[in-house]
């Protein structure tokens, strides 16, 4: 088993190494400039996302589609991932994570545009779509579509359910002495109540859960920023300076070389916002909308909220806390920087952060279940969805009670099997994306 695990880690390390990071970042940059800096349409996307003019009994509103995507995207990586990025890559990693989020908006627009353009309508009037439908309908690559769909299912059972319930268990047991079996059972039951209700139930829960958990967590971060307000100017200077400097940062924060900061920040940014992975387009395709361009603009606000806003504020809150009390951060584990920062709140910061982690992980569980359902329905039809839901709920329970070292590796591996064909698909259809977008925006 150890040999198999090592082989998978080697494959994962190769697939998600510097070549993949260069390809993803290159894709982000290409579509940013070829689409005329589509990021400038973010204010319009935010305004459109709250519009309910196209909601009907047969579909879900653009905001519900966005909320479902955000539920799956906004996860523990926004907290633990940024903490690790700072510990490994230095404060400059925050800058590169932010930059990656900004440029990733363009790739998110491109893949969501394709998903809406090539989606299919079901007999009840609702829609199904995603990279697998684009690969089959536009590129006539059925084999690539099958690989993507199978990888989505396996990634959902790993990263989407097991890994997230394991994170819930870790967050709860850090504060309370509760059996993992009980935590797993409760998580599975709660997730099952939502998931067994179907896509509309998932989108309905996400519509309320995502804003609540985001405001709750961001409230803690903003309070930290207020407490550290005298250090904010220095914090921004340190983040920018260390992003472009190979010298160590004084004041007790371990500096790092430019390339380490860039590599860490870029990779965390790419993984956090999922732009290019092919997951977000599946929810974009379900929206009741009249235009691929319009829904693409709405869906691209996801990476904006996830990385440009949440990850940036998290990073600034941690770095400013490190500058305020540098001695407290000596020898702290990579994933504990955020906990130490929240400990500086006048309330029970550790409890507040644990609640945020639980909510984020639970939202990811129900959000990724929808991705898996889309893949199952594409491969085997609607009749197999119930079996998938049962298997998914079982994975939620198992994740809380078992070791997940191999599951992490397998999940990351299948994420790469999603990203590679999806990125190729976007590049092969780039003329369609660019041409129709320019035509629509110039009207």
TORKOL-4160 file (C-alpha; in steps of 0.2 Angstrom, whole numbers, padded with zeros to 4 digits, m for minus):
443
<pt num="1" X="0000" Y="0000" Z="0000"/>
<pt num="2" X="0014" Y="0012" Z="0004"/>
<pt num="3" X="0022" Y="0008" Z="m0013"/>
<pt num="4" X="0006" Y="0013" Z="m0022"/>
<pt num="5" X="0004" Y="0028" Z="m0011"/>
<pt num="6" X="0022" Y="0034" Z="m0016"/>
<pt num="7" X="0018" Y="0031" Z="m0034"/>
<pt num="8" X="0002" Y="0041" Z="m0034"/>
<pt num="9" X="0012" Y="0055" Z="m0024"/>
<pt num="10" X="0025" Y="0055" Z="m0038"/>
<pt num="11" X="0012" Y="0056" Z="m0052"/>
<pt num="12" X="0003" Y="0070" Z="m0042"/>
<pt num="13" X="0019" Y="0079" Z="m0039"/>
<pt num="14" X="0023" Y="0079" Z="m0058"/>
<pt num="15" X="0006" Y="0083" Z="m0064"/>
<pt num="16" X="0004" Y="0097" Z="m0051"/>
<pt num="17" X="0022" Y="0103" Z="m0052"/>
<pt num="18" X="0029" Y="0119" Z="m0060"/>
<pt num="19" X="0023" Y="0114" Z="m0078"/>
<pt num="20" X="0005" Y="0113" Z="m0073"/>
<pt num="21" X="0006" Y="0130" Z="m0063"/>
<pt num="22" X="0014" Y="0138" Z="m0078"/>
<pt num="23" X="0000" Y="0131" Z="m0090"/>
<pt num="24" X="m0014" Y="0137" Z="m0078"/>
<pt num="25" X="m0006" Y="0154" Z="m0075"/>
<pt num="26" X="m0003" Y="0156" Z="m0093"/>
<pt num="27" X="m0021" Y="0152" Z="m0097"/>
<pt num="28" X="m0027" Y="0165" Z="m0085"/>
<pt num="29" X="m0015" Y="0178" Z="m0093"/>
<pt num="30" X="m0020" Y="0174" Z="m0111"/>
<pt num="31" X="m0039" Y="0175" Z="m0108"/>
<pt num="32" X="m0037" Y="0191" Z="m0097"/>
<pt num="33" X="m0029" Y="0200" Z="m0111"/>
<pt num="34" X="m0038" Y="0192" Z="m0126"/>
<pt num="35" X="m0055" Y="0195" Z="m0118"/>
<pt num="36" X="m0050" Y="0214" Z="m0115"/>
<pt num="37" X="m0048" Y="0212" Z="m0096"/>
<pt num="38" X="m0065" Y="0204" Z="m0093"/>
<pt num="39" X="m0061" Y="0207" Z="m0074"/>
<pt num="40" X="m0068" Y="0225" Z="m0077"/>
<pt num="41" X="m0085" Y="0217" Z="m0078"/>
<pt num="42" X="m0085" Y="0211" Z="m0060"/>
<pt num="43" X="m0096" Y="0225" Z="m0054"/>
<pt num="44" X="m0109" Y="0221" Z="m0067"/>
<pt num="45" X="m0107" Y="0202" Z="m0062"/>
<pt num="46" X="m0110" Y="0206" Z="m0044"/>
<pt num="47" X="m0126" Y="0216" Z="m0049"/>
<pt num="48" X="m0132" Y="0203" Z="m0060"/>
<pt num="49" X="m0129" Y="0189" Z="m0048"/>
<pt num="50" X="m0143" Y="0197" Z="m0036"/>
<pt num="51" X="m0155" Y="0198" Z="m0050"/>
<pt num="52" X="m0170" Y="0186" Z="m0049"/>
<pt num="53" X="m0178" Y="0191" Z="m0065"/>
<pt num="54" X="m0174" Y="0174" Z="m0074"/>
<pt num="55" X="m0179" Y="0163" Z="m0060"/>
<pt num="56" X="m0193" Y="0151" Z="m0063"/>
<pt num="57" X="m0200" Y="0135" Z="m0056"/>
<pt num="58" X="m0190" Y="0125" Z="m0069"/>
<pt num="59" X="m0173" Y="0132" Z="m0065"/>
<pt num="60" X="m0163" Y="0141" Z="m0052"/>
<pt num="61" X="m0158" Y="0159" Z="m0051"/>
<pt num="62" X="m0141" Y="0165" Z="m0056"/>
<pt num="63" X="m0137" Y="0169" Z="m0038"/>
<pt num="64" X="m0142" Y="0151" Z="m0032"/>
<pt num="65" X="m0130" Y="0144" Z="m0046"/>
<pt num="66" X="m0116" Y="0156" Z="m0039"/>
<pt num="67" X="m0119" Y="0151" Z="m0021"/>
<pt num="68" X="m0118" Y="0133" Z="m0025"/>
<pt num="69" X="m0102" Y="0135" Z="m0034"/>
<pt num="70" X="m0095" Y="0146" Z="m0019"/>
<pt num="71" X="m0101" Y="0133" Z="m0007"/>
<pt num="72" X="m0089" Y="0120" Z="m0015"/>
<pt num="73" X="m0075" Y="0133" Z="m0018"/>
<pt num="74" X="m0075" Y="0142" Z="m0002"/>
<pt num="75" X="m0067" Y="0129" Z="0010"/>
<pt num="76" X="m0054" Y="0126" Z="0023"/>
<pt num="77" X="m0041" Y="0131" Z="0010"/>
<pt num="78" X="m0046" Y="0149" Z="0012"/>
<pt num="79" X="m0041" Y="0147" Z="0030"/>
<pt num="80" X="m0028" Y="0133" Z="0033"/>
<pt num="81" X="m0022" Y="0135" Z="0015"/>
<pt num="82" X="m0017" Y="0153" Z="0017"/>
<pt num="83" X="m0009" Y="0150" Z="0034"/>
<pt num="84" X="0002" Y="0136" Z="0026"/>
<pt num="85" X="0006" Y="0148" Z="0011"/>
<pt num="86" X="0012" Y="0161" Z="0023"/>
<pt num="87" X="0022" Y="0149" Z="0033"/>
<pt num="88" X="0030" Y="0141" Z="0018"/>
<pt num="89" X="0032" Y="0155" Z="0006"/>
<pt num="90" X="0033" Y="0170" Z="0017"/>
<pt num="91" X="0021" Y="0185" Z="0017"/>
<pt num="92" X="0024" Y="0188" Z="m0001"/>
<pt num="93" X="0014" Y="0172" Z="m0005"/>
<pt num="94" X="m0002" Y="0182" Z="0000"/>
<pt num="95" X="0002" Y="0194" Z="m0015"/>
<pt num="96" X="0004" Y="0180" Z="m0027"/>
<pt num="97" X="m0011" Y="0171" Z="m0021"/>
<pt num="98" X="m0021" Y="0187" Z="m0024"/>
<pt num="99" X="m0013" Y="0190" Z="m0041"/>
<pt num="100" X="m0018" Y="0173" Z="m0046"/>
<pt num="101" X="m0036" Y="0175" Z="m0041"/>
<pt num="102" X="m0037" Y="0191" Z="m0051"/>
<pt num="103" X="m0031" Y="0183" Z="m0067"/>
<pt num="104" X="m0040" Y="0167" Z="m0064"/>
<pt num="105" X="m0057" Y="0176" Z="m0066"/>
<pt num="106" X="m0054" Y="0176" Z="m0084"/>
<pt num="107" X="m0052" Y="0158" Z="m0085"/>
<pt num="108" X="m0067" Y="0155" Z="m0075"/>
<pt num="109" X="m0077" Y="0166" Z="m0087"/>
<pt num="110" X="m0071" Y="0156" Z="m0102"/>
<pt num="111" X="m0075" Y="0139" Z="m0095"/>
<pt num="112" X="m0092" Y="0145" Z="m0088"/>
<pt num="113" X="m0096" Y="0153" Z="m0105"/>
<pt num="114" X="m0093" Y="0136" Z="m0114"/>
<pt num="115" X="m0104" Y="0126" Z="m0101"/>
<pt num="116" X="m0119" Y="0137" Z="m0104"/>
<pt num="117" X="m0117" Y="0137" Z="m0123"/>
<pt num="118" X="m0116" Y="0119" Z="m0125"/>
<pt num="119" X="m0127" Y="0113" Z="m0110"/>
<pt num="120" X="m0143" Y="0102" Z="m0113"/>
<pt num="121" X="m0160" Y="0104" Z="m0107"/>
<pt num="122" X="m0170" Y="0091" Z="m0098"/>
<pt num="123" X="m0188" Y="0086" Z="m0100"/>
<pt num="124" X="m0193" Y="0096" Z="m0085"/>
<pt num="125" X="m0185" Y="0112" Z="m0092"/>
<pt num="126" X="m0170" Y="0112" Z="m0081"/>
<pt num="127" X="m0152" Y="0112" Z="m0088"/>
<pt num="128" X="m0137" Y="0101" Z="m0087"/>
<pt num="129" X="m0119" Y="0105" Z="m0092"/>
<pt num="130" X="m0101" Y="0106" Z="m0089"/>
<pt num="131" X="m0084" Y="0102" Z="m0097"/>
<pt num="132" X="m0090" Y="0084" Z="m0102"/>
<pt num="133" X="m0104" Y="0090" Z="m0112"/>
<pt num="134" X="m0093" Y="0103" Z="m0120"/>
<pt num="135" X="m0080" Y="0090" Z="m0125"/>
<pt num="136" X="m0093" Y="0079" Z="m0132"/>
<pt num="137" X="m0104" Y="0091" Z="m0141"/>
<pt num="138" X="m0091" Y="0104" Z="m0147"/>
<pt num="139" X="m0075" Y="0094" Z="m0149"/>
<pt num="140" X="m0083" Y="0076" Z="m0152"/>
<pt num="141" X="m0071" Y="0069" Z="m0139"/>
<pt num="142" X="m0082" Y="0057" Z="m0129"/>
<pt num="143" X="m0067" Y="0048" Z="m0121"/>
<pt num="144" X="m0060" Y="0064" Z="m0114"/>
<pt num="145" X="m0078" Y="0068" Z="m0108"/>
<pt num="146" X="m0079" Y="0051" Z="m0099"/>
<pt num="147" X="m0062" Y="0053" Z="m0091"/>
<pt num="148" X="m0067" Y="0070" Z="m0084"/>
<pt num="149" X="m0083" Y="0064" Z="m0078"/>
<pt num="150" X="m0076" Y="0049" Z="m0069"/>
<pt num="151" X="m0062" Y="0059" Z="m0061"/>
<pt num="152" X="m0076" Y="0071" Z="m0055"/>
<pt num="153" X="m0085" Y="0057" Z="m0046"/>
<pt num="154" X="m0069" Y="0050" Z="m0038"/>
<pt num="155" X="m0063" Y="0068" Z="m0033"/>
<pt num="156" X="m0080" Y="0071" Z="m0025"/>
<pt num="157" X="m0079" Y="0056" Z="m0015"/>
<pt num="158" X="m0062" Y="0061" Z="m0009"/>
<pt num="159" X="m0059" Y="0079" Z="m0008"/>
<pt num="160" X="m0078" Y="0084" Z="m0008"/>
<pt num="161" X="m0084" Y="0072" Z="0006"/>
<pt num="162" X="m0071" Y="0062" Z="0015"/>
<pt num="163" X="m0058" Y="0075" Z="0017"/>
<pt num="164" X="m0070" Y="0088" Z="0022"/>
<pt num="165" X="m0079" Y="0078" Z="0035"/>
<pt num="166" X="m0061" Y="0074" Z="0042"/>
<pt num="167" X="m0058" Y="0092" Z="0043"/>
<pt num="168" X="m0075" Y="0094" Z="0053"/>
<pt num="169" X="m0069" Y="0081" Z="0065"/>
<pt num="170" X="m0053" Y="0089" Z="0068"/>
<pt num="171" X="m0061" Y="0106" Z="0071"/>
<pt num="172" X="m0073" Y="0099" Z="0083"/>
<pt num="173" X="m0061" Y="0087" Z="0093"/>
<pt num="174" X="m0049" Y="0102" Z="0095"/>
<pt num="175" X="m0062" Y="0110" Z="0106"/>
<pt num="176" X="m0073" Y="0096" Z="0113"/>
<pt num="177" X="m0070" Y="0077" Z="0117"/>
<pt num="178" X="m0082" Y="0070" Z="0106"/>
<pt num="179" X="m0080" Y="0053" Z="0097"/>
<pt num="180" X="m0076" Y="0054" Z="0078"/>
<pt num="181" X="m0090" Y="0041" Z="0075"/>
<pt num="182" X="m0103" Y="0053" Z="0083"/>
<pt num="183" X="m0096" Y="0068" Z="0073"/>
<pt num="184" X="m0096" Y="0057" Z="0057"/>
<pt num="185" X="m0114" Y="0051" Z="0060"/>
<pt num="186" X="m0120" Y="0069" Z="0063"/>
<pt num="187" X="m0111" Y="0076" Z="0048"/>
<pt num="188" X="m0118" Y="0062" Z="0037"/>
<pt num="189" X="m0136" Y="0064" Z="0043"/>
<pt num="190" X="m0135" Y="0083" Z="0040"/>
<pt num="191" X="m0127" Y="0081" Z="0023"/>
<pt num="192" X="m0140" Y="0068" Z="0018"/>
<pt num="193" X="m0155" Y="0078" Z="0023"/>
<pt num="194" X="m0148" Y="0091" Z="0010"/>
<pt num="195" X="m0141" Y="0080" Z="m0003"/>
<pt num="196" X="m0156" Y="0068" Z="m0004"/>
<pt num="197" X="m0167" Y="0083" Z="m0008"/>
<pt num="198" X="m0159" Y="0085" Z="m0025"/>
<pt num="199" X="m0151" Y="0099" Z="m0034"/>
<pt num="200" X="m0164" Y="0112" Z="m0030"/>
<pt num="201" X="m0163" Y="0108" Z="m0011"/>
<pt num="202" X="m0144" Y="0110" Z="m0012"/>
<pt num="203" X="m0145" Y="0127" Z="m0021"/>
<pt num="204" X="m0158" Y="0133" Z="m0009"/>
<pt num="205" X="m0147" Y="0128" Z="0006"/>
<pt num="206" X="m0131" Y="0136" Z="m0002"/>
<pt num="207" X="m0141" Y="0152" Z="m0005"/>
<pt num="208" X="m0143" Y="0155" Z="0014"/>
<pt num="209" X="m0127" Y="0145" Z="0020"/>
<pt num="210" X="m0114" Y="0154" Z="0010"/>
<pt num="211" X="m0118" Y="0172" Z="0014"/>
<pt num="212" X="m0120" Y="0167" Z="0033"/>
<pt num="213" X="m0104" Y="0158" Z="0034"/>
<pt num="214" X="m0094" Y="0171" Z="0024"/>
<pt num="215" X="m0100" Y="0185" Z="0035"/>
<pt num="216" X="m0097" Y="0176" Z="0051"/>
<pt num="217" X="m0079" Y="0172" Z="0046"/>
<pt num="218" X="m0075" Y="0189" Z="0038"/>
<pt num="219" X="m0082" Y="0197" Z="0053"/>
<pt num="220" X="m0068" Y="0189" Z="0063"/>
<pt num="221" X="m0055" Y="0194" Z="0051"/>
<pt num="222" X="m0061" Y="0212" Z="0050"/>
<pt num="223" X="m0061" Y="0213" Z="0069"/>
<pt num="224" X="m0043" Y="0207" Z="0068"/>
<pt num="225" X="m0039" Y="0220" Z="0055"/>
<pt num="226" X="m0046" Y="0234" Z="0067"/>
<pt num="227" X="m0036" Y="0227" Z="0082"/>
<pt num="228" X="m0020" Y="0227" Z="0071"/>
<pt num="229" X="m0025" Y="0244" Z="0062"/>
<pt num="230" X="m0008" Y="0252" Z="0068"/>
<pt num="231" X="0001" Y="0238" Z="0058"/>
<pt num="232" X="m0009" Y="0238" Z="0042"/>
<pt num="233" X="0002" Y="0250" Z="0032"/>
<pt num="234" X="0018" Y="0240" Z="0037"/>
<pt num="235" X="0009" Y="0224" Z="0033"/>
<pt num="236" X="0005" Y="0229" Z="0015"/>
<pt num="237" X="0023" Y="0235" Z="0013"/>
<pt num="238" X="0030" Y="0218" Z="0020"/>
<pt num="239" X="0018" Y="0208" Z="0009"/>
<pt num="240" X="0023" Y="0218" Z="m0007"/>
<pt num="241" X="0041" Y="0219" Z="m0003"/>
<pt num="242" X="0044" Y="0201" Z="0001"/>
<pt num="243" X="0034" Y="0196" Z="m0015"/>
<pt num="244" X="0049" Y="0204" Z="m0025"/>
<pt num="245" X="0063" Y="0202" Z="m0013"/>
<pt num="246" X="0074" Y="0187" Z="m0009"/>
<pt num="247" X="0080" Y="0195" Z="0008"/>
<pt num="248" X="0073" Y="0189" Z="0024"/>
<pt num="249" X="0059" Y="0200" Z="0032"/>
<pt num="250" X="0064" Y="0207" Z="0049"/>
<pt num="251" X="0053" Y="0208" Z="0064"/>
<pt num="252" X="0052" Y="0189" Z="0068"/>
<pt num="253" X="0044" Y="0184" Z="0052"/>
<pt num="254" X="0054" Y="0171" Z="0042"/>
<pt num="255" X="0057" Y="0178" Z="0025"/>
<pt num="256" X="0059" Y="0167" Z="0009"/>
<pt num="257" X="0066" Y="0169" Z="m0009"/>
<pt num="258" X="0055" Y="0176" Z="m0022"/>
<pt num="259" X="0053" Y="0160" Z="m0032"/>
<pt num="260" X="0047" Y="0151" Z="m0016"/>
<pt num="261" X="0034" Y="0164" Z="m0012"/>
<pt num="262" X="0028" Y="0165" Z="m0030"/>
<pt num="263" X="0027" Y="0146" Z="m0032"/>
<pt num="264" X="0018" Y="0144" Z="m0015"/>
<pt num="265" X="0006" Y="0159" Z="m0018"/>
<pt num="266" X="0002" Y="0154" Z="m0035"/>
<pt num="267" X="m0002" Y="0136" Z="m0031"/>
<pt num="268" X="m0013" Y="0140" Z="m0017"/>
<pt num="269" X="m0022" Y="0153" Z="m0027"/>
<pt num="270" X="m0025" Y="0141" Z="m0041"/>
<pt num="271" X="m0031" Y="0127" Z="m0030"/>
<pt num="272" X="m0042" Y="0138" Z="m0019"/>
<pt num="273" X="m0052" Y="0147" Z="m0033"/>
<pt num="274" X="m0054" Y="0131" Z="m0044"/>
<pt num="275" X="m0053" Y="0142" Z="m0060"/>
<pt num="276" X="m0048" Y="0130" Z="m0074"/>
<pt num="277" X="m0053" Y="0114" Z="m0064"/>
<pt num="278" X="m0069" Y="0112" Z="m0073"/>
<pt num="279" X="m0080" Y="0111" Z="m0057"/>
<pt num="280" X="m0088" Y="0129" Z="m0057"/>
<pt num="281" X="m0095" Y="0127" Z="m0075"/>
<pt num="282" X="m0107" Y="0113" Z="m0069"/>
<pt num="283" X="m0116" Y="0125" Z="m0058"/>
<pt num="284" X="m0116" Y="0139" Z="m0071"/>
<pt num="285" X="m0124" Y="0128" Z="m0083"/>
<pt num="286" X="m0139" Y="0125" Z="m0072"/>
<pt num="287" X="m0143" Y="0143" Z="m0071"/>
<pt num="288" X="m0159" Y="0150" Z="m0079"/>
<pt num="289" X="m0151" Y="0163" Z="m0090"/>
<pt num="290" X="m0152" Y="0169" Z="m0108"/>
<pt num="291" X="m0134" Y="0171" Z="m0112"/>
<pt num="292" X="m0118" Y="0162" Z="m0110"/>
<pt num="293" X="m0109" Y="0179" Z="m0109"/>
<pt num="294" X="m0121" Y="0185" Z="m0095"/>
<pt num="295" X="m0119" Y="0169" Z="m0085"/>
<pt num="296" X="m0100" Y="0169" Z="m0087"/>
<pt num="297" X="m0099" Y="0186" Z="m0080"/>
<pt num="298" X="m0110" Y="0181" Z="m0065"/>
<pt num="299" X="m0100" Y="0165" Z="m0062"/>
<pt num="300" X="m0083" Y="0173" Z="m0063"/>
<pt num="301" X="m0087" Y="0183" Z="m0047"/>
<pt num="302" X="m0084" Y="0167" Z="m0038"/>
<pt num="303" X="m0065" Y="0168" Z="m0039"/>
<pt num="304" X="m0066" Y="0186" Z="m0035"/>
<pt num="305" X="m0075" Y="0183" Z="m0018"/>
<pt num="306" X="m0066" Y="0167" Z="m0015"/>
<pt num="307" X="m0048" Y="0173" Z="m0018"/>
<pt num="308" X="m0047" Y="0191" Z="m0022"/>
<pt num="309" X="m0057" Y="0196" Z="m0006"/>
<pt num="310" X="m0057" Y="0181" Z="0007"/>
<pt num="311" X="m0040" Y="0175" Z="0004"/>
<pt num="312" X="m0033" Y="0192" Z="0004"/>
<pt num="313" X="m0041" Y="0198" Z="0020"/>
<pt num="314" X="m0036" Y="0181" Z="0028"/>
<pt num="315" X="m0018" Y="0184" Z="0023"/>
<pt num="316" X="m0018" Y="0202" Z="0029"/>
<pt num="317" X="m0026" Y="0198" Z="0045"/>
<pt num="318" X="m0013" Y="0184" Z="0049"/>
<pt num="319" X="0003" Y="0194" Z="0043"/>
<pt num="320" X="m0003" Y="0210" Z="0053"/>
<pt num="321" X="m0005" Y="0199" Z="0069"/>
<pt num="322" X="0012" Y="0192" Z="0066"/>
<pt num="323" X="0019" Y="0209" Z="0065"/>
<pt num="324" X="0010" Y="0215" Z="0081"/>
<pt num="325" X="0016" Y="0200" Z="0091"/>
<pt num="326" X="0031" Y="0192" Z="0082"/>
<pt num="327" X="0038" Y="0182" Z="0096"/>
<pt num="328" X="0022" Y="0172" Z="0098"/>
<pt num="329" X="0024" Y="0165" Z="0080"/>
<pt num="330" X="0041" Y="0157" Z="0083"/>
<pt num="331" X="0041" Y="0138" Z="0079"/>
<pt num="332" X="0022" Y="0138" Z="0076"/>
<pt num="333" X="0016" Y="0124" Z="0064"/>
<pt num="334" X="0011" Y="0129" Z="0046"/>
<pt num="335" X="m0007" Y="0126" Z="0049"/>
<pt num="336" X="m0009" Y="0135" Z="0065"/>
<pt num="337" X="m0005" Y="0153" Z="0061"/>
<pt num="338" X="m0023" Y="0157" Z="0058"/>
<pt num="339" X="m0028" Y="0149" Z="0075"/>
<pt num="340" X="m0014" Y="0160" Z="0084"/>
<pt num="341" X="m0021" Y="0175" Z="0075"/>
<pt num="342" X="m0039" Y="0172" Z="0080"/>
<pt num="343" X="m0033" Y="0170" Z="0098"/>
<pt num="344" X="m0030" Y="0188" Z="0098"/>
<pt num="345" X="m0048" Y="0192" Z="0097"/>
<pt num="346" X="m0057" Y="0199" Z="0112"/>
<pt num="347" X="m0070" Y="0184" Z="0110"/>
<pt num="348" X="m0066" Y="0166" Z="0110"/>
<pt num="349" X="m0057" Y="0167" Z="0093"/>
<pt num="350" X="m0052" Y="0148" Z="0093"/>
<pt num="351" X="m0070" Y="0143" Z="0094"/>
<pt num="352" X="m0075" Y="0156" Z="0081"/>
<pt num="353" X="m0062" Y="0149" Z="0069"/>
<pt num="354" X="m0067" Y="0131" Z="0072"/>
<pt num="355" X="m0085" Y="0135" Z="0069"/>
<pt num="356" X="m0080" Y="0144" Z="0052"/>
<pt num="357" X="m0070" Y="0128" Z="0048"/>
<pt num="358" X="m0085" Y="0117" Z="0051"/>
<pt num="359" X="m0097" Y="0128" Z="0041"/>
<pt num="360" X="m0084" Y="0129" Z="0026"/>
<pt num="361" X="m0081" Y="0111" Z="0026"/>
<pt num="362" X="m0100" Y="0107" Z="0027"/>
<pt num="363" X="m0103" Y="0119" Z="0013"/>
<pt num="364" X="m0090" Y="0110" Z="0002"/>
<pt num="365" X="m0098" Y="0093" Z="0006"/>
<pt num="366" X="m0115" Y="0098" Z="m0001"/>
<pt num="367" X="m0107" Y="0109" Z="m0015"/>
<pt num="368" X="m0096" Y="0095" Z="m0022"/>
<pt num="369" X="m0111" Y="0082" Z="m0021"/>
<pt num="370" X="m0119" Y="0092" Z="m0035"/>
<pt num="371" X="m0103" Y="0091" Z="m0046"/>
<pt num="372" X="m0103" Y="0072" Z="m0043"/>
<pt num="373" X="m0122" Y="0070" Z="m0047"/>
<pt num="374" X="m0119" Y="0080" Z="m0064"/>
<pt num="375" X="m0105" Y="0068" Z="m0068"/>
<pt num="376" X="m0115" Y="0052" Z="m0063"/>
<pt num="377" X="m0130" Y="0058" Z="m0074"/>
<pt num="378" X="m0119" Y="0061" Z="m0089"/>
<pt num="379" X="m0112" Y="0044" Z="m0088"/>
<pt num="380" X="m0126" Y="0033" Z="m0082"/>
<pt num="381" X="m0142" Y="0043" Z="m0082"/>
<pt num="382" X="m0154" Y="0050" Z="m0069"/>
<pt num="383" X="m0158" Y="0032" Z="m0062"/>
<pt num="384" X="m0140" Y="0030" Z="m0054"/>
<pt num="385" X="m0141" Y="0047" Z="m0044"/>
<pt num="386" X="m0148" Y="0039" Z="m0029"/>
<pt num="387" X="m0135" Y="0026" Z="m0028"/>
<pt num="388" X="m0122" Y="0039" Z="m0029"/>
<pt num="389" X="m0130" Y="0050" Z="m0015"/>
<pt num="390" X="m0130" Y="0035" Z="m0004"/>
<pt num="391" X="m0111" Y="0031" Z="m0008"/>
<pt num="392" X="m0107" Y="0050" Z="m0005"/>
<pt num="393" X="m0116" Y="0050" Z="0012"/>
<pt num="394" X="m0106" Y="0035" Z="0017"/>
<pt num="395" X="m0090" Y="0043" Z="0012"/>
<pt num="396" X="m0094" Y="0058" Z="0023"/>
<pt num="397" X="m0095" Y="0046" Z="0038"/>
<pt num="398" X="m0080" Y="0036" Z="0034"/>
<pt num="399" X="m0070" Y="0052" Z="0032"/>
<pt num="400" X="m0072" Y="0057" Z="0050"/>
<pt num="401" X="m0067" Y="0040" Z="0057"/>
<pt num="402" X="m0052" Y="0035" Z="0046"/>
<pt num="403" X="m0035" Y="0041" Z="0041"/>
<pt num="404" X="m0035" Y="0050" Z="0025"/>
<pt num="405" X="m0017" Y="0052" Z="0019"/>
<pt num="406" X="m0020" Y="0041" Z="0003"/>
<pt num="407" X="m0037" Y="0049" Z="0000"/>
<pt num="408" X="m0029" Y="0066" Z="0000"/>
<pt num="409" X="m0016" Y="0060" Z="m0013"/>
<pt num="410" X="m0030" Y="0051" Z="m0024"/>
<pt num="411" X="m0041" Y="0067" Z="m0023"/>
<pt num="412" X="m0027" Y="0078" Z="m0029"/>
<pt num="413" X="m0023" Y="0066" Z="m0043"/>
<pt num="414" X="m0040" Y="0065" Z="m0049"/>
<pt num="415" X="m0042" Y="0084" Z="m0048"/>
<pt num="416" X="m0027" Y="0085" Z="m0061"/>
<pt num="417" X="m0037" Y="0072" Z="m0072"/>
<pt num="418" X="m0051" Y="0085" Z="m0072"/>
<pt num="419" X="m0040" Y="0100" Z="m0075"/>
<pt num="420" X="m0030" Y="0094" Z="m0089"/>
<pt num="421" X="m0044" Y="0090" Z="m0102"/>
<pt num="422" X="m0053" Y="0105" Z="m0096"/>
<pt num="423" X="m0039" Y="0117" Z="m0100"/>
<pt num="424" X="m0036" Y="0108" Z="m0117"/>
<pt num="425" X="m0054" Y="0110" Z="m0121"/>
<pt num="426" X="m0054" Y="0129" Z="m0116"/>
<pt num="427" X="m0039" Y="0132" Z="m0128"/>
<pt num="428" X="m0046" Y="0122" Z="m0142"/>
<pt num="429" X="m0062" Y="0133" Z="m0141"/>
<pt num="430" X="m0053" Y="0149" Z="m0138"/>
<pt num="431" X="m0059" Y="0157" Z="m0154"/>
<pt num="432" X="m0077" Y="0154" Z="m0150"/>
<pt num="433" X="m0075" Y="0161" Z="m0133"/>
<pt num="434" X="m0066" Y="0177" Z="m0138"/>
<pt num="435" X="m0076" Y="0180" Z="m0154"/>
<pt num="436" X="m0094" Y="0178" Z="m0146"/>
<pt num="437" X="m0088" Y="0188" Z="m0130"/>
<pt num="438" X="m0082" Y="0202" Z="m0140"/>
<pt num="439" X="m0097" Y="0202" Z="m0151"/>
<pt num="440" X="m0109" Y="0203" Z="m0136"/>
<pt num="441" X="m0099" Y="0216" Z="m0126"/>
<pt num="442" X="m0098" Y="0227" Z="m0141"/>
<pt num="443" X="m0116" Y="0228" Z="m0145"/>
